[in-house]
Amino acid sequence: MTQEMVDKIKNNPKYQKLVSSRSSFAWTLTIIMLVVYYAYILLIAFAPEILGAKMGSGMTTVGIPVGIAIIVFSFAMTGIYVKRANGEFDDLLKEVKKEIEGEMK
C-alpha cells in the first residue's frame, strides 16, 4: 500500500465517519460495562449484606444470580457490538473500499 493510498483513505469522509462512530460506540459500551462491573464490586465492598441475603429457604444468595446476570450482560454487550460491526461498520468500510478503488483506477 502506497502512502498516497493511505492518505486518500484517511482523508475519505466515510472513513472518518467509520472511525469516529466505531470509536464512540466502543467507548460507550466500555463505559457501560465498567459502570456495571464496578457497581457490583462496590456493592460487595460496602453492602455485602445485600448480596449475601439468602433467596428462599435454600443456600443460594442474591449475589449468585446478580453475578451470573453480569456475565450474561457482558456477552449481550459483545453481541450488540458484533451486530453493529457486521452491519453498519462493514457497510461503511465497503463504501470506502469502493470509492478508493474507483479513485485509483
PAMARGU-559372 format. One record per atom (N, C-alpha, C): atom name; x, y negated, z. Coordinates in steps of 0.001 Angstrom, whole numbers, plus 500000, padded with zeros to 6 digits. Layout:
<pt a="CA" u="X" v="Y" w="Z"/>
...
//
This chain:
<pt a="N" u="500851" v="501158" w="500000"/>
<pt a="CA" u="500000" v="500000" w="500000"/>
<pt a="C" u="500912" v="498759" w="500000"/>
<pt a="N" u="500630" v="497866" w="499105"/>
<pt a="CA" u="501442" v="496655" w="498991"/>
<pt a="C" u="500971" v="495596" w="499977"/>
<pt a="N" u="501855" v="494626" w="500222"/>
<pt a="CA" u="501494" v="493526" w="501123"/>
<pt a="C" u="500341" v="492716" w="500546"/>
<pt a="N" u="500288" v="492608" w="499213"/>
<pt a="CA" u="499197" v="491880" w="498555"/>
<pt a="C" u="497847" v="492537" w="498862"/>
<pt a="N" u="497824" v="493864" w="498805"/>
<pt a="CA" u="496582" v="494580" w="499086"/>
<pt a="C" u="496191" v="494418" w="500555"/>
<pt a="N" u="497164" v="494486" w="501441"/>
<pt a="CA" u="496896" v="494307" w="502872"/>
<pt a="C" u="496304" v="492923" w="503120"/>
<pt a="N" u="496873" v="491905" w="502482"/>
<pt a="CA" u="496373" v="490538" w="502647"/>
<pt a="C" u="494951" v="490395" w="502112"/>
<pt a="N" u="494670" v="491030" w="500971"/>
<pt a="CA" u="493313" v="490974" w="500407"/>
<pt a="C" u="492305" v="491629" w="501349"/>
<pt a="N" u="492700" v="492750" w="501935"/>
<pt a="CA" u="491800" v="493440" w="502869"/>
<pt a="C" u="491559" v="492577" w="504099"/>
<pt a="N" u="492629" v="492028" w="504673"/>
<pt a="CA" u="492495" v="491209" w="505878"/>
<pt a="C" u="491673" v="489949" w="505635"/>
<pt a="N" u="491729" v="489400" w="504437"/>
<pt a="CA" u="491003" v="488174" w="504121"/>
<pt a="C" u="489581" v="488422" w="503633"/>
<pt a="N" u="489226" v="489670" w="503430"/>
<pt a="CA" u="487880" v="490006" w="502971"/>
<pt a="C" u="486875" v="489729" w="504084"/>
<pt a="N" u="485822" v="488932" w="503808"/>
<pt a="CA" u="484836" v="488608" w="504853"/>
<pt a="C" u="484114" v="489833" w="505422"/>
<pt a="N" u="483891" v="490831" w="504589"/>
<pt a="CA" u="483214" v="492039" w="505080"/>
<pt a="C" u="484126" v="492833" w="506013"/>
<pt a="N" u="485424" v="492824" w="505714"/>
<pt a="CA" u="486380" v="493492" w="506602"/>
<pt a="C" u="486434" v="492760" w="507943"/>
<pt a="N" u="486460" v="491449" w="507900"/>
<pt a="CA" u="486484" v="490662" w="509128"/>
<pt a="C" u="485214" v="490893" w="509948"/>
<pt a="N" u="484080" v="491000" w="509255"/>
<pt a="CA" u="482819" v="491296" w="509954"/>
<pt a="C" u="482882" v="492689" w="510578"/>
<pt a="N" u="483425" v="493662" w="509844"/>
<pt a="CA" u="483561" v="495026" w="510347"/>
<pt a="C" u="484405" v="495047" w="511612"/>
<pt a="N" u="485565" v="494427" w="511566"/>
<pt a="CA" u="486466" v="494421" w="512720"/>
<pt a="C" u="485805" v="493729" w="513907"/>
<pt a="N" u="485169" v="492599" w="513644"/>
<pt a="CA" u="484535" v="491833" w="514716"/>
<pt a="C" u="483374" v="492598" w="515353"/>
<pt a="N" u="482486" v="493121" w="514532"/>
<pt a="CA" u="481306" v="493814" w="515082"/>
<pt a="C" u="481687" v="495121" w="515767"/>
<pt a="N" u="482633" v="495846" w="515196"/>
<pt a="CA" u="483070" v="497100" w="515816"/>
<pt a="C" u="483746" v="496839" w="517155"/>
<pt a="N" u="484568" v="495822" w="517192"/>
<pt a="CA" u="485270" v="495482" w="518425"/>
<pt a="C" u="484305" v="495024" w="519517"/>
<pt a="N" u="483380" v="494142" w="519168"/>
<pt a="CA" u="482435" v="493652" w="520192"/>
<pt a="C" u="481517" v="494769" w="520674"/>
<pt a="N" u="481117" v="495656" w="519766"/>
<pt a="CA" u="480268" v="496780" w="520165"/>
<pt a="C" u="481013" v="497728" w="521095"/>
<pt a="N" u="482268" v="498016" w="520753"/>
<pt a="CA" u="483072" v="498907" w="521599"/>
<pt a="C" u="483294" v="498295" w="522977"/>
<pt a="N" u="483577" v="497003" w="523035"/>
<pt a="CA" u="483771" v="496344" w="524330"/>
<pt a="C" u="482482" v="496327" w="525147"/>
<pt a="N" u="481354" v="496123" w="524484"/>
<pt a="CA" u="480070" v="496136" w="525190"/>
<pt a="C" u="479822" v="497497" w="525834"/>
<pt a="N" u="480024" v="498560" w="525062"/>
<pt a="CA" u="479822" v="499900" w="525607"/>
<pt a="C" u="480829" v="500202" w="526719"/>
<pt a="N" u="482049" v="499733" w="526558"/>
<pt a="CA" u="483070" v="499940" w="527587"/>
<pt a="C" u="482680" v="499258" w="528888"/>
<pt a="N" u="482226" v="498029" w="528789"/>
<pt a="CA" u="481831" v="497284" w="529989"/>
<pt a="C" u="480642" v="497955" w="530669"/>
<pt a="N" u="479671" v="498390" w="529888"/>
<pt a="CA" u="478511" v="499085" w="530465"/>
<pt a="C" u="478964" v="500334" w="531220"/>
<pt a="N" u="479850" v="501116" w="530595"/>
<pt a="CA" u="480315" v="502348" w="531233"/>
<pt a="C" u="481102" v="502050" w="532493"/>
<pt a="N" u="481941" v="501029" w="532458"/>
<pt a="CA" u="482715" v="500664" w="533643"/>
<pt a="C" u="481821" v="500191" w="534786"/>
<pt a="N" u="480791" v="499441" w="534462"/>
<pt a="CA" u="479857" v="498979" w="535494"/>
<pt a="C" u="479164" v="500168" w="536148"/>
<pt a="N" u="478691" v="501105" w="535333"/>
<pt a="CA" u="478013" v="502292" w="535878"/>
<pt a="C" u="478975" v="503108" w="536744"/>
<pt a="N" u="480174" v="503351" w="536231"/>
<pt a="CA" u="481144" v="504160" w="536964"/>
<pt a="C" u="481553" v="503488" w="538272"/>
<pt a="N" u="481906" v="502215" w="538212"/>
<pt a="CA" u="482345" v="501535" w="539422"/>
<pt a="C" u="481204" v="501319" w="540418"/>
<pt a="N" u="479993" v="501179" w="539938"/>
<pt a="CA" u="478849" v="501100" w="540849"/>
<pt a="C" u="478732" v="502406" w="541641"/>
<pt a="N" u="478941" v="503507" w="540966"/>
<pt a="CA" u="478900" v="504816" w="541623"/>
<pt a="C" u="480017" v="504938" w="542661"/>
<pt a="N" u="481217" v="504533" w="542289"/>
<pt a="CA" u="482349" v="504596" w="543212"/>
<pt a="C" u="482123" v="503672" w="544412"/>
<pt a="N" u="481621" v="502467" w="544156"/>
<pt a="CA" u="481349" v="501536" w="545260"/>
<pt a="C" u="480243" v="502062" w="546169"/>
<pt a="N" u="479272" v="502731" w="545582"/>
<pt a="CA" u="478212" v="503344" w="546384"/>
<pt a="C" u="478788" v="504438" w="547276"/>
<pt a="N" u="479700" v="505209" w="546744"/>
<pt a="CA" u="480363" v="506246" w="547552"/>
<pt a="C" u="481145" v="505597" w="548689"/>
<pt a="N" u="481823" v="504495" w="548388"/>
<pt a="CA" u="482685" v="503856" w="549380"/>
<pt a="C" u="481900" v="503132" w="550475"/>
<pt a="N" u="480846" v="502418" w="550082"/>
<pt a="CA" u="480175" v="501533" w="551035"/>
<pt a="C" u="478807" v="502011" w="551520"/>
<pt a="N" u="478226" v="502987" w="550855"/>
<pt a="CA" u="476936" v="503506" w="551300"/>
<pt a="C" u="476862" v="505010" w="551057"/>
<pt a="N" u="477775" v="505759" w="551653"/>
<pt a="CA" u="477795" v="507204" w="551390"/>
<pt a="C" u="476533" v="507919" w="551876"/>
<pt a="N" u="475835" v="507309" w="552818"/>
<pt a="CA" u="474615" v="507953" w="553315"/>
<pt a="C" u="473535" v="508047" w="552243"/>
<pt a="N" u="473549" v="507128" w="551281"/>
<pt a="CA" u="472560" v="507180" w="550195"/>
<pt a="C" u="472803" v="508412" w="549327"/>
<pt a="N" u="474050" v="508591" w="548904"/>
<pt a="CA" u="474365" v="509742" w="548050"/>
<pt a="C" u="474427" v="511041" w="548843"/>
<pt a="N" u="474614" v="510944" w="550153"/>
<pt a="CA" u="474681" v="512134" w="550994"/>
<pt a="C" u="473327" v="512608" w="551486"/>
<pt a="N" u="472268" v="511865" w="551166"/>
<pt a="CA" u="470926" v="512258" w="551605"/>
<pt a="C" u="470510" v="513549" w="550898"/>
<pt a="N" u="469948" v="514457" w="551682"/>
<pt a="CA" u="469524" v="515741" w="551112"/>
<pt a="C" u="468240" v="515578" w="550308"/>
<pt a="N" u="468169" v="516383" w="549261"/>
<pt a="CA" u="466974" v="516405" w="548418"/>
<pt a="C" u="466155" v="517627" w="548812"/>
<pt a="N" u="464972" v="517395" w="549284"/>
<pt a="CA" u="464105" v="518503" w="549684"/>
<pt a="C" u="464683" v="519261" w="550856"/>
<pt a="N" u="464413" v="520559" w="550896"/>
<pt a="CA" u="464881" v="521379" w="552013"/>
<pt a="C" u="466164" v="522139" w="551690"/>
<pt a="N" u="466691" v="521929" w="550468"/>
<pt a="CA" u="467896" v="522657" w="550045"/>
<pt a="C" u="469172" v="521963" w="550470"/>
<pt a="N" u="470272" v="522421" w="549895"/>
<pt a="CA" u="471596" v="521892" w="550215"/>
<pt a="C" u="472013" v="520751" w="549277"/>
<pt a="N" u="471284" v="520546" w="548210"/>
<pt a="CA" u="471650" v="519535" w="547222"/>
<pt a="C" u="471428" v="518131" w="547766"/>
<pt a="N" u="472425" v="517266" w="547524"/>
<pt a="CA" u="472301" v="515874" w="547943"/>
<pt a="C" u="471984" v="515003" w="546732"/>
<pt a="N" u="471617" v="513773" w="546971"/>
<pt a="CA" u="471290" v="512823" w="545905"/>
<pt a="C" u="472506" v="512581" w="545012"/>
<pt a="N" u="473697" v="512648" w="545578"/>
<pt a="CA" u="474919" v="512371" w="544824"/>
<pt a="C" u="475166" v="513315" w="543660"/>
<pt a="N" u="474733" v="514548" w="543773"/>
<pt a="CA" u="474987" v="515525" w="542709"/>
<pt a="C" u="474218" v="515170" w="541433"/>
<pt a="N" u="472903" v="514969" w="541482"/>
<pt a="CA" u="472226" v="514595" w="540232"/>
<pt a="C" u="472646" v="513218" w="539721"/>
<pt a="N" u="472988" v="512308" w="540620"/>
<pt a="CA" u="473457" v="510996" w="540169"/>
<pt a="C" u="474791" v="511146" w="539428"/>
<pt a="N" u="475699" v="511950" w="539964"/>
<pt a="CA" u="476976" v="512211" w="539290"/>
<pt a="C" u="476781" v="512874" w="537940"/>
<pt a="N" u="475895" v="513838" w="537877"/>
<pt a="CA" u="475598" v="514508" w="536607"/>
<pt a="C" u="474983" v="513522" w="535615"/>
<pt a="N" u="474116" v="512652" w="536117"/>
<pt a="CA" u="473496" v="511641" w="535253"/>
<pt a="C" u="474550" v="510702" w="534664"/>
<pt a="N" u="475566" v="510370" w="535430"/>
<pt a="CA" u="476635" v="509507" w="534913"/>
<pt a="C" u="477410" v="510217" w="533813"/>
<pt a="N" u="477661" v="511497" w="533983"/>
<pt a="CA" u="478356" v="512263" w="532947"/>
<pt a="C" u="477509" v="512327" w="531680"/>
<pt a="N" u="476221" v="512606" w="531825"/>
<pt a="CA" u="475313" v="512660" w="530678"/>
<pt a="C" u="475236" v="511280" w="530007"/>
<pt a="N" u="475198" v="510224" w="530822"/>
<pt a="CA" u="475158" v="508860" w="530307"/>
<pt a="C" u="476399" v="508557" w="529465"/>
<pt a="N" u="477554" v="509031" w="529904"/>
<pt a="CA" u="478781" v="508778" w="529133"/>
<pt a="C" u="478740" v="509501" w="527789"/>
<pt a="N" u="478186" v="510710" w="527752"/>
<pt a="CA" u="478021" v="511410" w="526479"/>
<pt a="C" u="477040" v="510666" w="525575"/>
<pt a="N" u="475969" v="510143" w="526162"/>
<pt a="CA" u="474986" v="509383" w="525383"/>
<pt a="C" u="475623" v="508125" w="524792"/>
<pt a="N" u="476448" v="507458" w="525566"/>
<pt a="CA" u="477131" v="506254" w="525073"/>
<pt a="C" u="478056" v="506609" w="523906"/>
<pt a="N" u="478734" v="507736" w="524020"/>
<pt a="CA" u="479595" v="508194" w="522929"/>
<pt a="C" u="478758" v="508468" w="521684"/>
<pt a="N" u="477612" v="509113" w="521874"/>
<pt a="CA" u="476714" v="509391" w="520748"/>
<pt a="C" u="476209" v="508125" w="520085"/>
<pt a="N" u="475893" v="507120" w="520880"/>
<pt a="CA" u="475435" v="505833" w="520334"/>
<pt a="C" u="476537" v="505209" w="519483"/>
<pt a="N" u="477771" v="505243" w="519993"/>
<pt a="CA" u="478880" v="504675" w="519220"/>
<pt a="C" u="479089" v="505438" w="517916"/>
<pt a="N" u="479081" v="506758" w="517988"/>
<pt a="CA" u="479308" v="507577" w="516795"/>
<pt a="C" u="478219" v="507331" w="515756"/>
<pt a="N" u="476970" v="507231" w="516208"/>
<pt a="CA" u="475863" v="506984" w="515282"/>
<pt a="C" u="476048" v="505659" w="514545"/>
<pt a="N" u="476406" v="504632" w="515286"/>
<pt a="CA" u="476606" v="503326" w="514650"/>
<pt a="C" u="477866" v="503325" w="513782"/>
<pt a="N" u="478909" v="504000" w="514231"/>
<pt a="CA" u="480148" v="504060" w="513448"/>
<pt a="C" u="479922" v="504795" w="512130"/>
<pt a="N" u="479160" v="505868" w="512169"/>
<pt a="CA" u="478897" v="506639" w="510956"/>
<pt a="C" u="477875" v="505969" w="510045"/>
<pt a="N" u="477155" v="505000" w="510556"/>
<pt a="CA" u="476163" v="504287" w="509751"/>
<pt a="C" u="476679" v="502946" w="509306"/>
<pt a="N" u="476445" v="501946" w="510131"/>
<pt a="CA" u="476766" v="500560" w="509795"/>
<pt a="C" u="478249" v="500341" w="509506"/>
<pt a="N" u="479127" v="500852" w="510362"/>
<pt a="CA" u="480553" v="500600" w="510187"/>
<pt a="C" u="481109" v="501290" w="508951"/>
<pt a="N" u="480678" v="502517" w="508696"/>
<pt a="CA" u="481139" v="503217" w="507491"/>
<pt a="C" u="480625" v="502531" w="506228"/>
<pt a="N" u="479389" v="502028" w="506266"/>
<pt a="CA" u="478843" v="501326" w="505107"/>
<pt a="C" u="479654" v="500070" w="504801"/>
<pt a="N" u="479992" v="499313" w="505849"/>
<pt a="CA" u="480814" v="498118" w="505645"/>
<pt a="C" u="482188" v="498483" w="505086"/>
<pt a="N" u="482765" v="499549" w="505593"/>
<pt a="CA" u="484071" v="499982" w="505113"/>
<pt a="C" u="484015" v="500381" w="503640"/>
<pt a="N" u="482964" v="501076" w="503243"/>
<pt a="CA" u="482805" v="501461" w="501835"/>
<pt a="C" u="482681" v="500238" w="500943"/>
<pt a="N" u="481951" v="499216" w="501418"/>
<pt a="CA" u="481809" v="497983" w="500645"/>
<pt a="C" u="483154" v="497273" w="500486"/>
<pt a="N" u="483939" v="497252" w="501553"/>
<pt a="CA" u="485261" v="496632" w="501489"/>
<pt a="C" u="486135" v="497379" w="500489"/>
<pt a="N" u="486152" v="498698" w="500564"/>
<pt a="CA" u="486954" v="499503" w="499631"/>
<pt a="C" u="486544" v="499239" w="498183"/>
<pt a="N" u="485234" v="499188" w="497964"/>
<pt a="CA" u="484718" v="498971" w="496612"/>
<pt a="C" u="485160" v="497601" w="496089"/>
<pt a="N" u="485061" v="496572" w="496918"/>
<pt a="CA" u="485463" v="495230" w="496491"/>
<pt a="C" u="486956" v="495152" w="496221"/>
<pt a="N" u="487762" v="495743" w="497087"/>
<pt a="CA" u="489212" v="495690" w="496910"/>
<pt a="C" u="489638" v="496467" w="495683"/>
<pt a="N" u="489040" v="497631" w="495469"/>
<pt a="CA" u="489361" v="498412" w="494272"/>
<pt a="C" u="488979" v="497652" w="493007"/>
<pt a="N" u="487835" v="496921" w="493045"/>
<pt a="CA" u="487407" v="496122" w="491906"/>
<pt a="C" u="488369" v="494982" w="491629"/>
<pt a="N" u="488915" v="494371" w="492672"/>
<pt a="CA" u="489858" v="493267" w="492513"/>
<pt a="C" u="491208" v="493750" w="492002"/>
<pt a="N" u="491605" v="494952" w="492349"/>
<pt a="CA" u="492927" v="495462" w="491986"/>
<pt a="C" u="492979" v="495958" w="490538"/>
<pt a="N" u="491831" v="496158" w="489898"/>
<pt a="CA" u="491805" v="496668" w="488514"/>
<pt a="C" u="492039" v="495564" w="487534"/>
//
